[in-house]
Amino acid sequence: MFITVRFGDGEESIFNPNCRTNILLEDIKRRCNCTKDATVDLSDESGNLKYLADHPTTYATEILKARESFVLIRVEKKGETEGDSYTPMLNDVIIVTPQFLERLSRCESDSLNAKNSIARPIRLNSPLSRKQTGLAGKTKSSQLTSPSRNKTSREKTPGQKKNRESR
């Protein structure tokens, strides 16, 4: 499995995403000639940011698709009241289009909204949905299946073992 990272003046490098995202980002910075203190991320070729730095211990294969091409993005962290700034590190007018830049600017406003919502305290008696509060509701999607139902056909459940022993 591999991914392609595009950067600079039409340059490309292939990376193995079968590692934690923090290790992948460090390797990308090293091989794409970024400074060590630079903060980088990846976006797909449509401008959808992948937010790899937010998941440093997650394997990159869980976030990125195999054989997909990504654009290297420089992330400039700003203060608490301002959103982060995202700049593509690729000089290619075919990929870095106004639509691409518009999607990246939406990511900037999303990061600002996230910072503002963290700074703002939540009122206890405000009518929030279960999804917003993080409480589990009694929906079909949130119900867990019994571990005995997930066993393979060769494994016996406790009830099957008793039936077999009584024969």
C-alpha positions in Angstrom: 0.0 0.0 0.0 1.3 3.5 -0.8 0.1 7.1 -1.2 1.5 9.8 -3.4 2.2 13.3 -1.9 2.4 16.2 -4.3 4.4 19.3 -3.4 6.7 22.0 -4.8 6.8 22.6 -8.5 4.9 19.5 -9.6 7.1 17.1 -7.5 5.7 13.8 -6.1 6.9 11.3 -3.5 5.5 7.9 -2.6 5.0 7.1 1.1 4.0 4.0 3.0 1.0 4.9 5.2 1.2 1.7 7.2 2.4 3.6 10.3 1.2 6.1 12.9 0.3 9.4 11.5 2.9 11.3 13.5 5.6 9.1 12.0 4.2 9.6 8.5 4.1 13.4 8.9 7.7 13.5 10.1 8.8 11.4 7.1 6.8 13.7 4.8 8.5 16.8 6.3 11.9 15.3 6.0 11.5 14.0 2.4 9.7 17.1 1.1 12.3 19.5 2.4 10.2 21.1 5.1 11.7 22.6 8.2 11.6 20.5 11.3 9.3 22.9 13.2 6.9 23.2 10.3 3.3 21.9 10.9 2.0 20.1 7.8 -1.1 18.1 6.9 -2.5 16.5 3.8 -5.5 17.2 1.7 -7.0 15.2 -1.2 -6.9 16.8 -4.6 -10.3 18.4 -4.0 -9.1 20.4 -1.0 -10.5 18.2 1.8 -8.1 18.4 4.7 -7.3 15.0 6.4 -6.4 16.5 9.9 -3.7 13.9 10.4 -2.0 15.8 13.3 -5.2 15.5 15.3 -4.8 11.7 15.4 -1.1 11.1 16.1 -1.3 7.5 17.3 -3.8 6.4 14.7 -2.5 4.4 11.8 -2.6 6.5 8.6 -4.2 3.6 6.7 -7.3 4.1 8.8 -7.6 7.7 7.5 -6.0 7.7 4.0 -7.0 5.6 1.0 -4.4 3.4 -0.7 -2.9 4.7 -4.0 -4.6 8.1 -3.6 -2.7 11.3 -4.3 -2.6 14.0 -1.7 -1.4 17.7 -1.6 1.0 18.8 1.1 -0.5 21.6 3.2 1.3 24.0 5.5 -0.6 24.6 8.7 0.0 28.0 10.4 -1.3 27.9 14.0 -2.9 31.1 15.1 -4.1 32.4 18.4 -7.2 31.2 20.3 -9.5 33.7 18.7 -8.3 33.0 15.1 -8.6 29.9 13.0 -5.6 28.1 11.6 -4.3 29.0 8.2 -3.8 26.3 5.5 -1.6 26.9 2.5 -1.0 24.4 -0.2 2.7 23.6 -0.8 2.1 22.6 -4.4 2.6 25.0 -7.3 0.2 23.4 -9.8 -2.7 25.4 -11.3 -4.4 22.3 -12.5 -4.9 21.0 -9.0 -4.7 24.1 -6.9 -7.8 25.8 -8.3 -10.1 28.4 -6.8 -12.4 25.6 -5.8 -9.5 23.8 -4.0 -8.6 27.0 -2.2 -12.3 27.6 -1.3 -12.4 24.2 0.4 -9.3 25.0 2.3 -10.7 28.3 3.5 -13.7 26.4 4.8 -11.3 24.3 6.9 -9.9 27.5 8.3 -13.4 28.7 9.4 -14.1 25.2 10.8 -11.0 25.3 12.9 -12.1 28.8 14.2 -15.6 27.5 15.0 -14.0 24.5 16.9 -11.8 26.9 18.9 -14.7 29.1 19.7 -16.9 26.2 20.8 -14.2 24.9 23.1 -13.7 28.3 24.7 -17.5 28.7 25.2 -18.9 26.9 28.3 -21.9 24.7 27.7 -25.0 25.5 29.8 -26.3 22.5 31.7 -30.0 23.2 31.0 -29.6 23.9 27.3 -31.5 21.5 25.1 -28.7 19.6 23.4 -29.3 16.4 21.4 -27.7 13.2 22.6 -25.3 13.4 19.7 -24.0 16.8 20.8 -23.5 15.8 24.5 -21.9 12.5 23.6 -24.5 10.4 25.5 -25.5 7.1 23.9 -29.0 6.9 22.9 -31.1 3.8 22.5 -30.8 3.5 18.7 -30.1 0.5 16.6 -26.7 1.8 15.5 -25.5 2.3 19.1 -26.6 -1.1 20.4 -23.7 -3.5 20.8 -24.0 -7.0 19.5 -23.3 -10.0 21.8 -19.8 -11.3 21.5 -21.1 -14.8 21.1 -22.9 -13.8 17.9 -19.6 -12.7 16.3 -17.9 -16.0 16.7 -16.9 -18.0 13.6 -18.7 -21.2 12.7 -16.0 -23.3 14.1 -16.2 -21.8 17.6 -18.9 -22.9 19.9 -21.0 -20.7 22.1 -21.5 -21.8 25.7 -25.0 -23.1 24.9 -23.7 -25.2 22.0 -21.1 -26.7 24.2 -23.7 -27.8 26.8 -25.9 -29.3 24.1 -23.0 -31.3 22.7 -21.9 -32.5 26.1 -25.4 -33.7 27.0 -25.6 -36.0 23.9 
